[in-house]
Amino acid sequence: MKIAVLKEAEGETRCAAIPETVKKFVALGAGVAVERGAGEAASISDADFESAGAKLGSRADVLKGAGVILAIAGPNPQSLKGADKGALLIGGLDPLRRRDAIDGYAGAGLEALAMEWMPRITRAQSMDILSSQSNLAGYKAVVDGAAAYGRAFPMMMTAAGTVSPAKVFVMGVGVAGLQAIATAKRLGAQVSATDVRSATKEQILSLGAKPIFVENVAGIEGEGSGGYATEMSPEYQKAQAELVSSHIAKQDIVITTALIPGRPAPRLISDQQIASMRPGSVIVDLAAEAGGNVEGTVSGQTVQKHGVTIIGASNLARSLAADASALFARNLYNFLSAFWDKEQGRPVLPEDDEIVKAIRLTQDGKVVNERLTQ
Ligand code: NAD
């Protein structure tokens, strides 16, 4: 079984394999072919891949005879000419926003597997690219926020006087939010956080931060289905807006991460609330790509409003290319090795497996995933 690792398109810094996963695939009995330059932006040289046991080549070389094709982002189907029919194409394929490309994979006879649709079950935790990349994004959001903030984070008592600690407020305590809390604490800030899921209250406390919760209207009890939130009632939204208004005016840095699967990101901060913040404050909106939690966010850009800097963070994991590649590559290895059939020397994906059903998009020339066919 030959595994091809593609060089990503312009703008993508990450690589779907690292020398460690190449070695592990070789140990499983697979051959690994890496497209030349694939690891460059993630500080992995062709020579590093070669010494791990990979063969280097052009796109056409690596695709020829490959049974598995690994990528970070979904490649243009045109760029996969020459791939074998039935080959598995595995990566973050963004199925809902790239429907034409998914049809293209089906037309080419590829079996496309979308890693972002991994179900949230214990068995799949080590294969979950959303978690591995969000964790890094949560860290980087705080670092970027600190860099844009014209003051220090920790309290400092110096001969020239005292510097007061920054107040950081994290809205949305999923994977990214938890890491943002932990990072801001490490930098010495006073941290508070909020979510709609009641299960996060204890997680916030365990990180030494202060939970700020709507008390008079019920939120989501416990974890919510699959860990995900749903859209809240107008009554809850009103209560939340009032709570945020009274809290946000006293905050220096706000990190927003709130997402609802399949819906635009909930609006959590209005223009009026931004105007109530102290000039020089910073908001990092990690939901920018999903429409933003903050009024006026522009995805991929930094804008100023009422003297407040609003960073429309888009795909922050890309700016930590080496670590993000390592975690993504291990997610891919963990997935493939879990389904590896030693006797056949290749991955075997059972039709009725919960993971397979969730992530398989195309098979035998057709789009087969329910989320795309319904
Ligand atoms: P997410 O990216 O979907 O959303 C981020 C956070 O925003 C969530 O905590 C959500 O509750 C919150 N949010 C949504 N609407 C909000 C609003 N109006 N106001 C405030 N907050 C709002 O979440 P995520 O990072 O994917 O994580 C969600 C949960 O799933 C976590 O508990 C996580 O530990 C869990 N999880 C489990 C697995 C697994 O078991 N395999 C994998 C990943 C995550």
Boltz pocket constraint, residues with backbone or C-beta under 6 A from the ligand:
constraints:
  - pocket:
      binder: B
      contacts: [[A, 119], [A, 120], [A, 121], [A, 122], [A, 124], [A, 125], [A, 128], [A, 130], [A, 131], [A, 134], [A, 171], [A, 172], [A, 173], [A, 174], [A, 175], [A, 176], [A, 177], [A, 194], [A, 195], [A, 196], [A, 197], [A, 200], [A, 223], [A, 226], [A, 227], [A, 228], [A, 229], [A, 230], [A, 232], [A, 257], [A, 258], [A, 259], [A, 260], [A, 261], [A, 266], [A, 268]]
      max_distance: 6.0
